[in-house]
């Protein structure tokens, strides 16, 4: 009996334990996840973003890449996953809304979904929106690399290398895209490049160069429009041991790939997606030149000269010169022959003096005279506000030189004026900064007649500009449609009336996956609104390029604080 009782008690104990475990919730069955995933929203949300990341050149899946989303309302709220072996990515349990989608991988450009320039398409998530099975094309980075060597084929370390991009971002011109220095082996590399056309230029100084200050007579010329006048001259140095140039007194001309010293014959490098190009450059020395500034009656140098060279649409200070003191002035040494802009600076504080800039062609050593009169124009811009809008001191006025690409910016003083001590003659476009929700409603000047937002400053008389600031801007939203259906990735372009003189009034966006777009901070006025399927490579700032598209665009009149909702047909 005792044995039976023991067995019965054991059975009752085990049954009790089983009953206790039966009351606990069973663990969920494991769900296979193709990616490392974190929920971007609470579990109650049920929508997804999924797709495949591929190489844009061959459509091969990209494994082990990082893909991230963030709500467009809070771009810092990132959720990141890693793609699987077949390039798949998945974000689950998402709330309805719009999300940015970005990807990055070694050897590829970091991109947003369907990115063009700084624009991309956000992903619409929710009922009726397709956010699954996206094809995300990631572009491999293009690279330009090379080696800089001297006349003996030896490496040139510490050379300055400039990379210029031809056009880009829908605009014409050639501008500096990036800068680099050669390493100890003379090598340089520009990575993470987008497809396009590029030029490479090199500034360097021979490591063995030893400047000498021998005879300094010579000549240079000033260029004033079509008139060329002699700035200085004199007899050539006597052929004597005292003023015979040293064979080590040499400099390198600015050299463009593959070896041109004339920018007009420099070779463009055309890069496709993922292409790697080699741009080796060999430098050849030329006799160095010396430019001297005499002492004034006080025994001090009249000004401290600095040289600048205009390469395409960019002004670059020449790094190869050395300023030394002499018994009778200051001398710039180690200069290669060429066309320069001379900027006179105050020797005491290094500030550029008014009316200091002039252009010269330098072919021999010589003397730089004092400034030949004011070639810069004093400009005063006065800003007034209507409708009781306060004018705040943080507001700045910008003059953009349309030819050189240079900007001149000044803040308002307590009197509501921006004083530009000297502006080179040219055509400028005016804009303001630091004033949210306001716009320039009028521009007036007796000395420089405005056309749209541009005005021509010629001088030499001072120029006064009266500006009026008004409150309120417009907002335009809409949907881009192709064959009656929402279209993603279209370039949305708001073109102002008289586009050639109102560049600052253009606005752009890219349609999202639901075709939606938004143009904010629109200055009130008349415009034409375009949706272009293949507009990203157009020079959209040129009126002649836009002319064929304008008749099919939508005419809009943006009003102060107005909101427009437009259905726009994609061209």
C-alpha positions in Angstrom: 0.0 0.0 0.0 2.8 2.4 0.9 4.3 2.0 -2.6 1.0 2.7 -4.2 0.5 5.7 -2.0 3.9 7.1 -3.0 3.3 6.6 -6.7 -0.1 8.3 -6.4 1.3 11.3 -4.5 4.0 11.7 -7.2 1.4 11.7 -10.0 -0.6 14.4 -8.2 2.5 16.6 -7.7 3.5 16.3 -11.4 -0.1 17.0 -12.5 -0.1 20.2 -10.3 3.2 21.4 -11.8 1.8 20.9 -15.3 -1.4 22.8 -14.5 0.7 25.7 -13.3 2.7 25.9 -16.6 -0.5 25.5 -18.6 -1.7 28.8 -17.1 1.3 30.7 -18.6 1.1 32.2 -22.1 2.9 30.1 -24.7 6.0 31.8 -26.2 5.4 33.1 -29.8 6.6 30.9 -32.6 9.8 32.3 -34.1 9.3 34.4 -37.2 12.1 34.3 -39.7 13.3 37.8 -40.5 15.3 38.5 -43.7 17.0 41.5 -42.2 18.1 43.0 -38.9 15.1 45.1 -38.2 13.7 47.6 -35.7 10.2 48.9 -35.7 9.9 52.5 -36.8 6.4 52.8 -35.3 4.2 51.1 -32.6 3.3 47.5 -33.3 -0.3 48.5 -34.0 0.8 50.0 -37.3 0.6 47.5 -40.1 2.1 48.9 -43.3 5.5 48.0 -44.9 8.3 49.4 -47.0 10.2 46.7 -48.8 12.3 46.3 -51.9 15.6 45.3 -53.4 18.8 47.3 -53.5 20.7 46.9 -56.8 23.7 48.3 -58.6 22.4 51.0 -61.0 24.9 49.9 -63.7 24.1 46.2 -63.9 21.0 45.6 -61.6 23.0 43.1 -59.5 21.7 42.9 -55.9 23.8 44.6 -53.2 24.2 42.6 -50.0 25.2 43.9 -46.6 24.3 47.5 -47.4 22.7 49.8 -44.9 19.2 51.1 -45.7 17.4 53.6 -43.5 14.0 55.2 -43.3 12.8 58.3 -41.4 9.4 60.1 -41.3 9.6 63.2 -43.4 8.3 65.1 -40.4 11.2 63.9 -38.2 14.2 63.0 -40.3 16.3 62.3 -37.2 14.1 59.3 -36.3 16.1 56.8 -38.3 15.4 53.1 -38.5 18.2 51.1 -40.2 18.4 47.6 -41.6 21.0 45.6 -43.5 20.2 44.0 -46.8 20.2 40.3 -47.2 22.4 38.3 -49.6 19.8 38.9 -52.4 19.7 42.7 -51.7 16.3 42.6 -50.0 15.3 45.1 -47.3 12.1 45.3 -45.2 10.6 47.7 -42.7 7.4 46.5 -41.0 4.8 47.8 -38.7 4.8 51.3 -40.2 2.2 54.0 -39.6 0.6 55.7 -42.6 2.6 58.7 -43.8 5.7 59.6 -45.9 9.2 58.3 -45.3 12.6 59.2 -46.6 14.6 56.1 -47.9 18.4 56.2 -48.1 21.1 53.6 -48.7 24.9 53.4 -48.3 27.5 50.9 -49.1 31.3 51.0 -49.5 32.3 52.0 -53.1 28.9 53.5 -53.8 27.4 57.0 -53.4 25.2 57.5 -50.4 21.8 58.2 -52.0 18.2 58.7 -51.3 15.6 56.9 -53.3 15.6 57.9 -57.0 17.9 60.9 -56.1 18.6 63.7 -58.6 20.9 66.5 -57.4 19.7 67.2 -53.9 16.2 66.0 -54.6 14.6 62.6 -54.2 11.2 60.9 -53.9 9.7 60.2 -50.5 7.9 56.9 -50.0 4.1 57.2 -49.5 2.8 54.6 -47.0 -0.8 53.8 -46.4 -4.0 52.6 -47.9 -3.9 52.8 -51.7 -0.1 53.5 -51.8 2.4 51.0 -53.2 5.4 50.9 -50.9 6.4 47.3 -51.4 8.8 45.6 -53.9 10.6 48.9 -54.6 13.7 48.8 -56.8 16.3 51.0 -55.3 19.2 51.7 -57.7 22.4 52.7 -56.0 25.1 54.3 -58.2 28.7 53.2 -57.7 31.0 56.1 -57.1 33.0 57.5 -59.9 36.7 58.3 -59.2 39.4 60.5 -60.7 42.9 59.8 -59.5 46.4 60.4 -60.7 50.0 61.3 -60.1 51.7 64.7 -60.4 55.3 64.5 -61.6 58.0 67.0 -62.4 60.2 67.4 -65.4 62.4 64.6 -64.2 59.5 62.2 -63.7 59.8 62.5 -59.9 56.8 62.8 -57.6 55.6 66.3 -56.7 54.3 66.3 -53.1 52.0 68.9 -51.6 50.7 70.1 -55.0 47.3 71.7 -54.9 44.8 69.9 -57.2 41.5 71.5 -58.2 38.7 69.5 -59.6 36.2 71.5 -61.8 32.8 70.3 -62.8 31.3 71.4 -66.1 27.7 72.3 -65.7 25.8 70.2 -63.2 22.7 70.8 -61.1 21.0 72.1 -64.2 23.2 75.1 -64.6 25.9 76.2 -67.1 29.4 77.2 -66.2 32.6 75.5 -64.9 33.1 75.7 -61.1 35.4 74.1 -58.5 33.9 70.9 -57.3 36.6 69.7 -54.9 40.2 70.3 -53.8 43.0 68.0 -52.8 46.7 67.8 -52.1 49.1 65.3 -53.5 50.7 62.9 -50.9 54.4 62.2 -50.5 54.3 60.0 -53.7 52.6 62.8 -55.7 49.3 61.0 -55.8 45.8 62.5 -55.5 42.3 61.1 -55.6 38.8 62.5 -56.0 36.1 59.9 -54.9 32.3 59.9 -54.5 31.9 61.6 -57.9 28.6 61.7 -59.8 28.5 61.2 -63.5 29.5 64.3 -65.5 32.3 66.2 -67.1 35.3 67.3 -65.2 38.6 69.2 -65.5 41.7 68.9 -63.3 44.2 71.7 -62.6 47.4 71.6 -60.6 49.2 74.4 -58.7 52.7 73.5 -57.4 56.1 75.0 -56.6 59.4 73.3 -57.6 60.9 71.8 -54.4 64.3 73.1 -55.4 63.2 76.7 -56.4 65.4 79.4 -55.0 64.1 82.9 -55.8 66.5 85.7 -56.6 65.7 89.4 -56.8 67.8 90.6 -59.7 66.8 93.2 -62.2 63.1 94.0 -61.9 62.4 96.1 -64.9 59.9 94.7 -67.3 56.4 95.3 -68.3 52.8 94.3 -67.7 49.5 95.5 -69.1 46.2 96.4 -67.6 43.0 95.1 -69.4 40.1 97.6 -69.3 37.4 96.1 -71.5 38.8 96.3 -75.0 41.5 98.9 -74.0 45.0 97.7 -73.1 47.3 100.2 -71.4 50.9 99.9 -70.2 51.1 99.7 -66.4 54.9 99.8 -66.1 57.9 99.4 -68.2 61.6 100.0 -68.6 64.7 98.6 -70.1 65.3 94.9 -69.9 67.9 93.8 -67.3 71.4 94.2 -68.4 73.1 90.9 -69.4 75.5 90.7 -66.4 76.3 88.3 -63.7 74.5 90.5 -61.2 71.1 90.2 -62.8 71.3 87.0 -64.8 68.4 84.8 -63.6 69.4 81.8 -61.5 68.7 78.4 -63.1 67.0 77.6 -59.8 64.7 80.6 -59.9 61.8 78.8 -61.5 58.1 78.3 -61.2 55.4 75.9 -62.5 52.6 77.2 -64.7 49.1 76.2 -63.7 48.8 72.9 -65.6 45.6 71.2 -66.7 45.2 67.5 -67.5 46.8 66.1 -69.5 49.5 68.8 -69.6 48.0 72.0 -71.0 49.0 75.3 -69.6 46.1 77.1 -71.4 42.7 76.5 -69.9 41.0 76.9 -73.2 42.6 73.6 -74.5 42.3 71.6 -71.2 40.9 68.1 -71.8 37.5 67.3 -70.2 37.1 64.0 -68.4 33.7 62.5 -69.0 32.7 60.1 -66.2 29.9 57.5 -66.4 28.5 55.9 -63.3 31.1 53.9 -61.4 33.9 54.8 -63.9 37.4 55.3 -62.7 39.6 57.6 -64.6 43.4 58.2 -64.4 44.6 61.8 -64.8 48.4 61.9 -64.6 49.9 65.4 -65.0 53.5 66.3 -65.6 54.8 69.8 -64.8 57.4 71.8 -66.6 59.3 74.7 -65.0 59.6 78.2 -66.5 61.7 81.2 -65.3 60.1 82.7 -62.3 59.0 86.4 -62.3 59.1 89.0 -59.5 56.7 91.9 -59.0 57.7 94.8 -56.7 55.8 97.4 -54.8 57.8 100.6 -53.9 57.9 102.3 -50.6 55.8 105.4 -50.0 57.1 108.7 -48.6 56.8 107.2 -45.0 59.1 104.4 -45.8 56.3 101.8 -45.8 55.0 99.7 -48.7 52.2 101.4 -50.5 50.1 98.2 -50.4 50.6 94.4 -50.0 49.8 92.8 -53.4 48.0 89.5 -53.7 47.5 87.7 -57.0 44.3 86.0 -58.1 43.7 84.0 -61.3 40.3 83.4 -62.9 39.9 79.7 -63.9 36.7 79.3 -65.9 34.0 80.7 -63.6 36.0 80.6 -60.4 38.5 83.0 -58.9 41.5 81.3 -57.2 44.3 82.9 -55.2 47.7 81.9 -56.6 49.5 79.8 -53.9 53.0 79.8 -55.4 54.0 83.4 -54.6 56.1 84.5 -51.7 56.1 88.0 -50.3 59.5 89.3 -49.1 60.8 92.6 -47.8 63.4 94.5 -49.7 65.2 97.8 -49.1 62.8 99.6 -51.4 59.5 97.8 -51.1 57.7 94.5 -51.1 58.3 91.8 -53.8 56.2 88.9 -54.9 58.5 86.1 -56.0 58.2 82.8 -57.7 55.4 83.9 -60.1 54.8 82.1 -63.4 53.9 84.3 -66.4 50.2 84.7 -66.9 47.1 86.8 -66.6 46.2 87.8 -63.1 44.0 90.0 -61.0 46.0 92.0 -58.5 44.3 92.8 -55.2 45.9 95.5 -53.1 45.7 94.8 -49.3 46.5 97.0 -46.4 49.9 95.9 -45.1 48.8 96.5 -41.6 45.7 94.3 -41.5 45.6 92.4 -44.7 42.2 93.8 -45.7 41.5 94.5 -49.4 41.5 98.2 -50.1 38.8 100.1 -52.0 39.4 100.2 -55.7 42.3 97.9 -55.5 41.6 95.2 -58.1 43.0 95.4 -61.6 43.9 92.8 -64.2 47.4 92.5 -65.6 49.2 90.3 -68.1 52.7 89.5 -66.6 55.4 88.4 -69.0 58.5 89.8 -67.3 59.6 90.9 -63.8 58.7 94.5 -63.0 57.3 97.0 -60.7 53.6 97.2 -59.7 52.5 100.9 -59.4 49.9 102.1 -56.9 46.3 101.6 -57.8 45.3 103.4 -60.9 42.1 104.8 -59.4 38.9 103.2 -58.1 38.0 100.2 -60.3 35.5 99.1 -57.5 32.3 100.9 -57.0 30.9 101.9 -53.6 27.4 100.5 -53.2 24.9 101.3 -50.5 21.7 99.3 -50.2 18.9 100.7 -48.1 16.2 98.3 -46.9 12.7 99.5 -45.8 9.8 97.3 -44.8 6.1 98.0 -45.6 3.0 97.0 -43.6 4.8 97.5 -40.3 7.2 94.6 -40.9 10.3 95.1 -38.7 13.7 95.2 -40.3 16.1 93.1 -38.3 19.8 93.5 -38.2 20.5 89.8 -39.0 19.2 90.4 -42.5 21.9 90.4 -45.1 22.0 91.6 -48.7 23.7 89.5 -51.4 25.0 90.6 -54.8 25.7 87.7 -57.1 28.0 88.3 -60.0 26.4 86.4 -62.9 29.6 86.2 -64.9 32.2 85.3 -62.3 29.9 83.4 -59.9 31.2 85.4 -57.0 29.0 86.7 -54.1 29.4 89.9 -52.2 27.4 89.9 -48.9 26.9 92.6 -46.3 24.7 92.7 -43.2 22.4 95.6 -42.4 23.7 98.2 -40.0 21.4 99.8 -37.3 20.3 102.4 -39.9 18.9 99.6 -42.2 21.7 100.0 -44.7 24.2 97.5 -46.2 27.4 99.3 -47.2 29.6 97.6 -49.8 33.0 99.3 -49.7 33.8 98.3 -53.3 32.0 96.2 -55.9 33.7 95.3 -59.2 31.8 96.5 -62.2 29.4 93.9 -63.6 25.9 92.5 -63.6 24.5 91.4 -60.3 21.4 89.7 -59.0 20.1 90.8 -55.6 18.7 88.6 -52.9 18.2 88.8 -49.2 19.1 86.4 -46.4 18.0 86.0 -42.8 14.4 87.1 -43.2 11.9 84.2 -42.9 8.5 84.7 -44.5 9.4 87.9 -46.3 10.5 88.9 -49.7 11.9 91.7 -51.8 8.9 93.4 -53.3 10.7 96.3 -55.1 14.2 97.3 -56.2 15.0 100.8 -57.3 18.2 102.7 -58.2 18.9 105.9 -60.2 22.5 104.8 -60.9 21.9 101.2 -61.9 18.6 100.5 -63.5 17.2 97.2 -62.3 15.7 94.6 -64.6 13.9 92.0 -62.6 16.3 91.0 -59.8 19.4 92.1 -61.7 21.2 95.4 -62.1 24.3 96.6 -63.9 26.9 98.3 -61.7 29.4 100.2 -63.8 30.6 103.2 -61.7 32.8 104.9 -61.0 30.2 107.0 -59.2 28.7 105.5 -56.0 25.5 103.5 -56.5 22.5 103.6 -54.1 19.9 100.9 -54.1 16.5 101.2 -52.4 14.9 97.9 -51.4 11.5 97.2 -50.0 10.7 94.2 -47.8 7.2 92.8 -47.7 5.7 90.1 -45.5 4.2 86.8 -46.7 5.1 84.1 -49.2 3.1 81.5 -51.2 3.0 77.7 -51.1 2.2 75.5 -54.1 1.3 71.8 -53.7 0.0 69.3 -56.2 0.3 66.0 -58.0 2.3 65.1 -61.1 0.2 62.9 -63.4 1.2 60.9 -66.5 -1.6 59.3 -68.4 -3.9 60.2 -65.6 -1.9 58.3 -62.9 0.5 59.7 -60.2 4.1 59.8 -61.5 7.1 59.6 -59.2 10.5 61.2 -59.9 9.4 64.1 -62.1 11.3 67.4 -61.8 8.9 70.0 -60.7 10.1 73.4 -61.9 8.5 76.8 -61.1 9.7 79.3 -63.7 9.4 83.0 -63.0 8.3 85.5 -65.6 11.4 87.0 -67.3 13.4 84.0 -66.2 16.7 85.4 -67.5 16.7 88.2 -64.8 15.1 86.4 -61.9 17.2 83.3 -61.1 16.6 83.6 -57.4 12.9 83.1 -57.9 13.1 79.6 -59.4 11.8 76.8 -57.2 12.3 73.0 -57.7 11.1 69.8 -56.2 10.7 66.1 -57.1 7.5 64.2 -57.1 7.1 61.5 -54.5 5.9 57.9 -55.1 2.3 59.2 -54.9 3.1 62.0 -57.4 2.8 64.7 -54.8 5.1 67.7 -54.6 5.5 70.9 -52.5 7.0 74.2 -53.4 7.5 76.4 -50.3 8.7 79.9 -49.8 7.5 81.1 -53.2 7.8 84.8 -53.8 4.5 86.2 -54.9 4.3 86.8 -58.6 3.5 85.2 -62.0 5.1 81.9 -62.9 4.8 78.8 -65.2 4.8 75.5 -63.5 6.4 72.5 -65.2 6.6 68.7 -64.5 9.5 67.2 -66.6 10.1 63.5 -66.7 13.6 63.8 -68.1 14.5 67.3 -66.9 17.3 66.7 -64.5 20.1 67.1 -67.1 18.6 70.2 -68.7 20.3 73.6 -68.2 17.0 74.8 -66.7 18.1 78.3 -65.9 18.5 79.1 -69.6 15.3 80.7 -71.1 16.2 79.2 -74.5 16.3 75.7 -73.0 12.9 76.2 -71.3 11.2 77.7 -74.2 9.9 74.4 -75.8 8.3 73.3 -72.5 6.6 76.5 -71.3 3.5 76.3 -73.6 2.6 73.0 -72.0 3.1 74.3 -68.5 0.6 75.6 -66.0 0.3 79.3 -65.6 0.1 80.2 -61.9 -0.2 83.5 -59.9 1.3 83.1 -56.5 -0.2 85.5 -53.9 0.9 86.6 -50.5 0.2 83.8 -48.0 -1.6 82.0 -50.8 -1.9 78.2 -51.2 -2.4 76.6 -54.5 -3.2 72.9 -55.2 -2.5 71.9 -58.8 -2.8 68.7 -60.9 0.1 68.9 -63.3 0.7 66.9 -66.5 4.1 65.4 -66.8 6.0 66.4 -70.0 
